C-alpha cells in the first residue's frame, strides 16, 4: 500500500551545499585533506499534520521569511512516500528521525498493544521515571520504547557525545522521540500547570532558565488574548465559510466560529492553548530560550535542536483541513518560522546552520464534507470490523474474543487463549 508522504525536506543556509562543488573535484582526485565544513547547528522542524499542499495553497499569503524563504533558498523533496500505516504523530516523528519503519523502530502508533503481554502501551510512557517540573504524571515519559537509534543519537556517537541535542514540543512524543536515547534534554508542555516539564530520564531538576521561563506565565497571557483571525475574515478564500456543520467546537462554545473566546473557556486547564495558534507561539518562545541559554551552535561540535509544532494538529483535528482556523494557524506559523530563522541568523550566523522541515502525517477531509460534494467517502468502521472478525473466528474455532482489540489498523490477538488451546 502506497501512501503519499507529507514530507518537505528543506535545507537553509547549509555549508554542506555551498562548498559542495569545491569539494567534489579534489575528492575524486584522492585528495582527502579537503573536508566539507559542518554546520554549527541543525534544526529539525516537524509541523504536526501539515498536508504537503499547504506549502502552495496559502503561498500567496505567506511572507518572504518563513515557508517561502525555505522554498526559495533551500530545496524540496516532493516525490516521497510513507511505507507504513498508521501515519500518526509518534510513528511519523520516529520515522523521520530514524529513517526506519515501525516494525524496526518499535513505535507502532501513539498507543499500541504489546503482543507478548496484551497490555496497552503509550508510545513514550515509562513508569520508571518521574515528572520534573510539575506534580502531574505528564512527565512519566522517556524514549524507552524506541528500539532503534535516531539521527540525533548517531550525531552523538559521531562526535563522541560532544554534540548537544535537545528536543522541544507541546506533545511529549513530539519532543522525546526525535531527540532519541542520548539527548541532553527533552521538554514538553504540562496542561495542569501550564509549565514546560521534563522527566528524570534526562535530569533531576529543571535548569534555572526553564524555571524563569515558566514563571512568566505566558500560557495564561496568550489565552487571555482570545483568538480572532490574523486578517479580515472575508479574505480567507481558501477555506470553507466559518459557520458550517463540518467543524467541532471547543468546550463551552455554542458554535465553531470566530472569535474564539479562549479566556471565557479557560477553567484552569492550560491545554486549551494547544488548539490555537498560541500553542505554536509558545513553542517558538521556548525554543528561542533553548537556543540562547543552552548556547546551541556555540560549541566545537554540531548541535541539534528538534522542534515540533503541535498546534497545527490540534486545530486540524478540531476544525478540519478546510477550515478558516486551519488557514489562520498556518499564516501565523509562517510568521513564527520567519522569527525563528531571523533568530538563527543572529545567534548562530547565516551559512552556519542547517534547517529541515517535514511533517509526521497529513489529514483527510471531513467525510461528510466530501459526501456533500458528491465525492465517495466514509469512516473506517473499527468497532463493527472487530465484532465481525471475532464472530467469524468464533464460528471457526468455537472460542469467543480471540481478537482483543482492533485499533490503528492493528489486530491484537488473545495470545494466552490461543496458546492454551
PyMOL commands that set and color helices and strands:
alter all, ss='L'
color gray80, all
select helices_A, chain A and resi 15-18+20-28+54-57+59-61+67-73+89-98+102-105+137-139+151-158+172-179+208-214+218-223+233-235+262-265+270-275+277-293+311-319+324-349+367-371+382-397+415-419
alter helices_A, ss='H'
color red, helices_A
select strands_A, chain A and resi 3-4+41-47+81-82+111-114+119-122+131-132+165-169+185-190+195-199+303-309+353-358+403-407+410-413
alter strands_A, ss='S'
color yellow, strands_A
deselect
rebuild
show_as cartoon
